[in-house]
């Protein structure tokens, strides 16, 4: 195995891309846009129709939202399974961890405050 087999073509820095034609890239963006629009329209249709079983609507919307996130990550952010994308995937995972910690911690704190705060009528009686 030569050095160029391990690190890609000679003369390219890590993260640089070879020169590619513009046609396939535009086609990828158009396909991504089409899928994103289709998922958005489907979400609005499911939320506003009576054809879907009513208790399943939140689950369907969550599934469509996750699918749309996947479409955006693959077609627009270019997160793939290539070895070059390891840093991007790790940064994405770290960002998700931070978001979940902030949201989860905020919900935990608000729930704790809700349980431990006095009702407003008791506060008004104490002030009299």
Secondary structure, 3 states (H helix, E strand, C coil): CCHHHHHCCCCCCCCCCCCCCHHHHHHHHHHHHHHHHHHHHHHHHHHHCCCCCHHHHHHHHHHHHHHHHHHHHHHCCCCCCCHHHHHHHHHHHHHHHHHHHHHHHHHHHHHHHHHHCCCHHHHHHHHC
